[in-house]
């Protein structure tokens, strides 16, 4: 089935406009099935192509379309970009797990359509080939001749299925994007494969380089919670090795109750030093004890500095503290957000969505206008993920055309949730992995900075 979003009209569209899918509304209360029935033609027997009219969804200045001609050979013979989506929409979902997968697939696809609309409003025509892996076999999908027109394919959620699509991509020279599965062996085997999800360990070297530069005048202090030390993250050990290699000293402290952390300045002899605290475990129960103790450290430091100001003995700016946070901490934001701000947390993560960002708020508003519902309370946000990667690849194709794989390396795009920046595997003949990484800074003045680590 091919979905073509209509060309944007020349006049501007009010942000207050609404989105309608022109199909008969079924009486069933299953809204997900109703949407899918429209998408896959179950309730539109005339042409199987739902017509979509949408509000303008644009989050930055519209890019200038390229003037070069890349349409001589390949897929773009009529100037249309074509993407294919293979997902388990599963119209017949029965079990709880099937329905969960269905809802995630639908929301992801809804984000794709919003990105398609945005690109079309720049003047580029886009068509979408949507295939339901829940009701059609993979072999049937891959034998569909329409798939040959795809400029890239978004692969499904299971590794075995990704491998099948990647093999087809190798045979036909078509880029395949895998948003959900990471397996380094797949990159080794398929040079047209793009993996969005990446193992944290592949990102540790660039994180370490950034921290050593950003906090070069700080003392690194590694904190071990002796009560909750059964889940130790591997990154602190790697960071220690790098510090030793570079001849940089660091401190270590073990504590079993928050009160002991209050004395860390005097115990470690770092009373007047800027400090980056590195907890060795990301566990929630450990965070509570650590934050309570470090907040007292901050209060004591501020009191000492104020006393020095009052007596005229202050010789430098007040010493600063910061904390390195883990990707898991995004899940605990509602419980600890005040600590994040107050204690100057820098959290590294492959994805983060800032709910206070005006562009994010606009996306949320437009999503509700389009689909009359909120995004699911999950991380990642599947609708935002679909939007981010579709927008990225459609813009990259607009810029680079047939030379996409040659020129996309190092290209960086600021997205709502996921930073995308691709590199090829080590020998230059392998597929692409995403080495994009955020350092999310919660500032003491209650702002959130998303720093892209290159």
C-alpha positions as MATLAB code, in Angstrom:
seq = 'XXXXXXXXXXXXXXXXXXXXXXXXXXXXXXXXXXXXXXXXXXXXXXXXXXXXXXXXXXXXXXXXXXXXXXXXXXXXXXXXXXXXXXXXXXXXXXXXXXXXXXXXXXXXXXXXXXXXXXXXXXXXXXXXXXXXXXXXXXXXXXXXXXXXXXXXXXXXXXXXXXXXXXXXXXXXXXXXXXXXXXXXXXXXXXXXXXXXXXXXXXXXXXXXXXXXXXXXXXXXXXXXXXXXXXXXXXXXXXXXXXXXXXXXXXXXXXXXXXXXXXXXXXXXXXXXXXXXXXXXXXXXXXXXXXXXXXXXXXXXXXXXXXXXXXXXXXXXXXXXXXXXXXXXXXXXXXXXXXXXXXXXXXXXXXXXXXXXXXXXXXXXXXXXXXXXXXXXXXXXXXXXXXXXXXXXXXXXXXXXXXXXXXXXXXXXXXXXXXXXXXXXXXXXXXXXXXXXXXXXXXXXXXXXXXXXXX';
ca = [
       0.000    0.000    0.000;
       1.329    3.440   -0.876;
       0.505    6.502    1.174;
       1.086    9.873   -0.464;
       0.774   12.923    1.744;
      -0.651   15.746   -0.398;
       1.606   18.612   -1.439;
       1.550   21.534    1.007;
      -0.452   24.520   -0.189;
       1.337   27.767   -0.889;
      -0.525   29.713    1.772;
       0.493   29.202    5.365;
      -1.527   26.857    7.501;
      -2.655   27.993   10.891;
      -1.122   26.001   13.755;
      -4.642   25.696   15.083;
      -5.710   23.652   12.046;
      -6.749   20.082   12.638;
      -5.795   16.806   10.995;
      -8.331   14.509    9.443;
      -7.978   11.121    7.808;
     -10.803   10.931    5.302;
     -12.302    7.556    5.967;
     -15.451    6.224    7.546;
     -15.202    6.131   11.325;
     -15.986    2.569   12.397;
     -18.237    1.996   15.348;
     -15.654   -0.126   17.128;
     -14.127    1.385   20.246;
     -10.652    0.052   19.324;
      -9.115    3.297   18.068;
      -5.824    1.658   17.119;
      -7.567   -0.874   14.896;
      -9.694    1.918   13.456;
      -6.608    3.906   12.465;
      -4.927    0.856   10.958;
      -8.032   -0.115    9.059;
      -7.899    3.270    7.378;
      -4.178    3.067    6.692;
      -4.356   -0.384    5.137;
      -7.547    0.129    3.215;
      -9.919   -2.045    5.215;
     -12.543    0.711    5.326;
     -11.602    2.566    2.124;
     -12.184    0.134   -0.729;
     -12.161    2.771   -3.450;
      -8.429    3.393   -3.670;
      -6.781    2.203   -0.428;
      -5.045    5.597   -0.115;
      -6.258    7.705    2.822;
      -6.058   11.424    2.112;
      -4.360   13.362    4.879;
      -4.677   17.055    5.497;
      -2.456   18.304    8.272;
      -1.367   21.408   10.116;
       2.059   22.797    9.376;
       4.527   20.927   11.571;
       7.767   22.839   11.288;
      10.284   23.249   14.068;
      13.002   25.310   12.436;
      13.680   27.387    9.352;
      12.697   25.576    6.201;
      15.814   24.290    4.419;
      16.615   25.515    0.938;
      16.080   22.777   -1.608;
      19.252   21.731   -3.464;
      19.681   22.976   -7.018;
      21.854   20.104   -8.265;
      20.369   17.293  -10.302;
      20.811   13.815   -8.854;
      17.881   12.209  -10.604;
      19.654   10.750  -13.639;
      19.580    7.170  -12.346;
      18.257    5.399   -9.295;
      14.899    5.755   -7.604;
      14.157    9.468   -8.021;
      12.942    9.432  -11.610;
       9.925   11.649  -10.827;
      11.435   13.690   -8.000;
       9.523   11.762   -5.328;
      11.251   10.418   -2.237;
       9.956    6.999   -1.249;
      10.386    5.336    2.108;
       9.145    1.890    3.086;
       8.054    0.939    6.591;
       7.837   -2.688    7.702;
       6.298   -3.008   11.158;
       4.034   -5.417   13.100;
       0.916   -3.233   12.973;
      -1.031   -6.483   13.409;
      -4.668   -5.682   12.816;
      -5.602   -8.955   14.522;
      -3.635   -8.424   17.763;
      -5.199  -10.472   20.558;
      -2.743  -10.943   23.435;
      -1.479   -8.181   25.696;
       2.017   -8.446   24.181;
       0.650   -8.239   20.646;
      -1.421   -5.197   21.510;
       1.574   -3.531   23.174;
       3.687   -4.078   20.064;
       0.840   -2.856   17.890;
       0.444    0.393   19.829;
       4.171    1.109   19.710;
       4.282    0.413   15.979;
       1.313    2.683   15.351;
       2.736    5.567   17.375;
       6.087    5.213   15.642;
       4.319    5.314   12.259;
       2.305    8.357   13.329;
       5.577   10.186   14.000;
       6.807    9.152   10.546;
       3.765   10.766    8.920;
       4.383   14.032   10.767;
       7.963   14.135    9.475;
       6.780   13.353    5.953;
       4.335   16.250    6.100;
       7.071   18.629    7.270;
       9.393   17.641    4.427;
       6.596   17.979    1.892;
       6.000   21.523    3.040;
       9.457   22.366    1.729;
       8.291   21.338   -1.747;
       9.568   17.774   -1.881;
       7.007   15.075   -2.673;
       7.187   11.965   -0.469;
       5.436    8.612   -0.685;
       5.288    5.984    2.037;
       5.051    2.225    1.499;
       3.606    0.667    4.665;
       3.680   -3.101    5.219;
       2.007   -4.916    8.093;
       4.253   -7.713    9.300;
       1.458   -8.809   11.619;
      -0.764   -9.956    8.752;
       1.703  -10.551    5.906;
       4.811  -12.718    5.787;
       8.251  -11.197    5.373;
       8.864  -13.198    2.202;
       5.678  -11.798    0.695;
       6.653   -8.240    1.614;
      10.173   -8.544    0.234;
       8.894   -9.999   -3.024;
       6.575   -7.025   -3.581;
       7.856   -5.175   -6.672;
       6.800   -1.818   -5.209;
       9.567   -2.168   -2.634;
      12.132   -1.648   -5.404;
      11.116    2.017   -5.560;
      12.100    2.675   -1.906;
      14.961    5.087   -1.253;
      15.305    3.581    2.212;
      13.498    1.040    4.372;
      12.662    1.254    8.072;
      13.118   -2.256    9.469;
      10.959   -3.992   12.103;
      11.560   -4.774   15.765;
      13.038   -8.296   15.838;
      16.656   -9.106   14.996;
      15.836  -11.997   12.661;
      13.482   -9.749   10.702;
      16.044   -6.957   10.514;
      18.526   -9.431    9.100;
      16.070  -10.487    6.368;
      15.449   -6.875    5.365;
      19.180   -6.088    5.498;
      19.902   -8.995    3.160;
      17.332   -7.624    0.722;
      18.961   -4.183    1.044;
      22.372   -5.644    0.216;
      20.987   -7.346   -2.866;
      19.323   -4.179   -4.171;
      21.689   -1.495   -2.829;
      18.973    0.062   -0.657;
      19.740    1.656    2.752;
      17.992   -0.104    5.652;
      17.403    1.746    8.922;
      17.089   -0.306   12.116;
      15.637    1.846   14.934;
      15.066   -0.871   17.524;
      17.746   -3.570   17.263;
      21.485   -3.343   17.906;
      23.844   -6.155   17.036;
      27.415   -5.290   16.086;
      27.614   -8.432   13.938;
      24.878   -7.081   11.669;
      26.982   -3.992   10.944;
      29.865   -6.298   10.038;
      27.706   -8.192    7.538;
      25.599   -5.485    5.853;
      27.174   -2.322    4.484;
      23.838   -0.617    3.719;
      22.517   -1.058    7.280;
      22.072    1.928    9.625;
      21.627    1.046   13.308;
      20.085    3.811   15.412;
      20.480    2.033   18.732;
      24.090    1.567   19.842;
      25.805   -0.201   22.705;
      26.862    2.213   25.449;
      30.357    0.740   25.458;
      30.954    2.024   21.910;
      30.242    5.539   23.119;
      32.448    5.499   26.227;
      35.660    6.733   24.526;
      34.030    9.934   23.218;
      32.307   10.478   26.579;
      35.649   10.155   28.386;
      37.350   12.595   26.024;
      34.599   15.152   26.594;
      34.641   14.791   30.395;
      38.414   15.141   30.625;
      38.217   18.332   28.612;
      35.081   19.786   30.205;
      36.181   19.047   33.772;
      39.942   19.353   33.301;
      40.337   21.538   36.401;
      38.094   19.373   38.586;
      38.985   16.603   40.988;
      37.237   13.360   40.018;
      35.723   11.602   43.049;
      34.307    8.086   42.590;
      31.521    7.248   45.060;
      30.714    3.681   46.108;
      27.512    3.013   48.027;
      28.394    0.022   50.181;
      24.690   -0.711   50.714;
      23.824   -0.862   46.993;
      26.994   -1.966   45.271;
      25.684   -5.122   43.571;
      24.971   -3.307   40.304;
      28.143   -1.481   39.317;
      28.256    0.211   35.929;
      31.357   -0.636   33.851;
      32.030    2.966   32.855;
      33.688    4.256   36.095;
      36.366    1.526   35.879;
      37.121    2.546   32.293;
      37.288    6.217   33.288;
      39.697    5.422   36.127;
      41.993    3.548   33.736;
      42.060    6.519   31.392;
      42.820    8.914   34.259;
      45.723    6.705   35.376;
      47.011    6.482   31.803;
      47.042   10.272   31.575;
      48.668   10.653   34.991;
      45.623   12.377   36.505;
      44.958   11.639   40.163;
      41.478   10.954   41.460;
      39.795   10.191   44.788;
      37.571    7.330   45.898;
      35.110    7.167   48.763;
      32.809    4.456   50.049;
      29.819    5.337   52.179;
      27.017    3.433   53.839;
      24.870    6.343   54.977;
      24.382    9.905   53.671;
      25.921   11.462   56.778;
      29.348   10.113   55.889;
      29.318   12.018   52.589;
      28.948   15.262   54.537;
      32.556   14.882   55.658;
      34.005   14.049   52.245;
      35.754   17.427   51.849;
      37.813   17.006   55.005;
      38.248   13.226   54.638;
      39.587   13.548   51.086;
      41.368   16.872   51.540;
      39.437   18.583   48.736;
      37.757   21.379   50.674;
      38.575   24.131   48.151;
      38.568   22.034   44.964;
      36.038   21.874   42.163;
      34.678   18.305   42.171;
      33.040   15.980   39.671;
      31.373   13.177   41.639;
      31.117    9.900   39.703;
      28.788    7.349   41.346;
      29.740    3.796   40.448;
      26.152    2.542   40.399;
      23.105    3.980   38.607;
      20.632    2.431   41.043;
      17.665    4.458   42.234;
      17.975    3.433   45.886;
      21.599    4.556   45.916;
      20.745    7.892   44.298;
      18.511    8.930   47.176;
      21.221    8.417   49.790;
      23.885   10.018   47.634;
      21.848   13.128   46.782;
      20.914   13.680   50.420;
      24.568   13.584   51.499;
      25.910   15.705   48.625;
      23.294   18.367   49.167;
      24.720   18.824   52.661;
      28.216   19.035   51.149;
      27.032   21.858   48.920;
      25.392   23.689   51.825;
      28.552   23.400   53.956;
      30.718   24.675   51.079;
      28.455   27.653   50.525;
      28.487   28.460   54.257;
      32.294   28.310   54.392;
      32.610   30.566   51.386;
      30.143   33.083   52.811;
      32.111   33.152   56.051;
      35.317   33.781   54.097;
      33.619   36.657   52.280;
      32.455   38.145   55.549;
      35.935   37.992   57.053;
      37.703   39.138   53.894;
      39.686   35.910   53.551;
      38.073   34.629   50.330;
      40.799   34.336   47.703;
      38.950   32.676   44.827;
      35.529   31.955   43.392;
      33.390   29.501   45.361;
      34.349   25.885   44.619;
      31.914   24.087   42.322;
      30.514   20.582   42.348;
      28.928   18.511   39.587;
      27.661   14.938   39.329;
      27.932   12.559   36.397;
      24.571   10.880   35.814;
      23.614    7.726   33.912;
      21.072    7.146   31.117;
      18.832    5.290   33.582;
      18.408    8.499   35.544;
      16.016    9.872   32.939;
      13.481    7.365   34.290;
      13.758    8.855   37.767;
      13.472   12.519   36.815;
      10.092   13.002   38.454;
      11.521   11.839   41.803;
      14.870   13.638   41.710;
      14.572   16.615   39.354;
      15.187   19.155   42.146;
      18.406   17.355   43.068;
      19.447   17.287   39.402;
      19.207   21.064   39.219;
      20.582   21.846   42.666;
      23.600   19.530   42.391;
      24.517   20.374   38.794;
      23.982   16.946   37.217;
      25.481   16.082   33.816;
      23.666   12.975   32.570;
      24.981   11.120   29.528;
      22.395    9.439   27.340;
      21.809    8.355   23.748;
      18.374    9.943   23.895;
      16.643   12.614   25.912;
      13.529   14.648   25.332;
      13.293   17.966   27.158;
       9.632   18.506   28.079;
      10.254   22.247   28.502;
      11.723   22.748   25.022;
       9.276   24.879   22.979;
       9.880   22.720   19.889;
       9.024   19.601   21.886;
       5.899   21.265   23.248;
       4.868   22.193   19.714;
       5.383   18.619   18.562;
       3.253   17.326   21.439;
       0.527   19.841   20.590;
       0.587   18.926   16.907;
       0.588   15.216   17.679;
      -2.585   15.699   19.696;
      -4.131   17.767   16.873;
      -3.299   15.077   14.327;
      -4.372   12.023   16.296;
      -6.561   13.292   19.148;
      -4.440   11.557   21.786;
      -1.285   11.982   23.845;
       1.982   10.166   23.257;
       2.358    7.013   25.320;
       4.154    7.404   28.648;
       7.195    5.417   27.524;
      10.877    6.058   27.004;
      11.777    6.352   24.249;
       8.774    8.204   22.873;
       7.979    6.079   19.849;
       6.190    8.864   17.990;
       9.139   11.203   18.463;
      11.588    8.475   17.415;
       9.654    7.913   14.196;
       9.586   11.640   13.540;
      13.282   12.200   14.307;
      14.771    9.482   12.131;
      12.372    9.987    9.210;
      13.067   13.708    9.168;
      16.815   13.037    9.352;
      16.922   10.595    6.438;
      14.519   12.526    4.209;
      16.567   15.699    4.707;
      19.791   13.751    4.078;
      18.367   12.309    0.854;
      17.276   15.781   -0.226;
      20.834   17.047    0.300;
      22.844   14.099   -0.973;
      20.616   12.034   -3.246;
      22.364    8.928   -4.566;
      25.493    9.910   -2.626;
      23.747    9.469    0.739;
      26.012    6.740    2.084;
      29.159    8.510    0.908;
      28.298   11.862    2.492;
      26.214   11.064    5.557;
      29.216   10.144    7.735;
      29.690   12.860   10.327;
      26.485   14.674    9.362;
      24.803   15.797   12.547;
      21.180   16.743   13.089;
      19.671   18.298   16.191;
      16.514   16.303   16.854;
      13.810   16.336   19.490;
      14.869   13.123   21.229;
      17.713   11.277   19.496;
      20.970   12.711   18.227;
      21.909   11.028   14.946;
      25.508   11.017   13.757;
      26.721    7.984   11.807;
      30.074    6.334   11.307;
      30.953    3.260    9.300;
      32.351    0.158   10.954;
      36.076   -0.069   11.547;
      37.180   -1.316    8.126;
      35.168    1.212    6.103;
      33.210   -1.523    4.329;
      30.756   -2.256    7.095;
      27.388   -0.759    7.919;
      26.733    2.393    9.917;
      26.353    2.808   13.666;
      25.023    5.873   15.420;
      27.650    7.412   17.704;
      25.443   10.345   18.704;
      25.465   11.029   22.435;
      23.969   13.722   24.642;
      25.367   15.190   27.826;
      22.233   16.570   29.459;
      23.093   19.372   31.864;
      20.624   20.314   34.596;
      21.819   23.777   35.563;
      21.455   25.270   39.069;
      19.227   28.011   37.595;
      16.734   25.292   36.574;
      17.486   25.070   32.866;
      18.246   21.981   30.778;
      21.043   22.007   28.195;
      21.365   19.191   25.665;
      25.042   19.094   24.734;
      25.965   16.936   21.746;
      29.184   15.024   22.364;
      31.127   14.612   19.137;
];
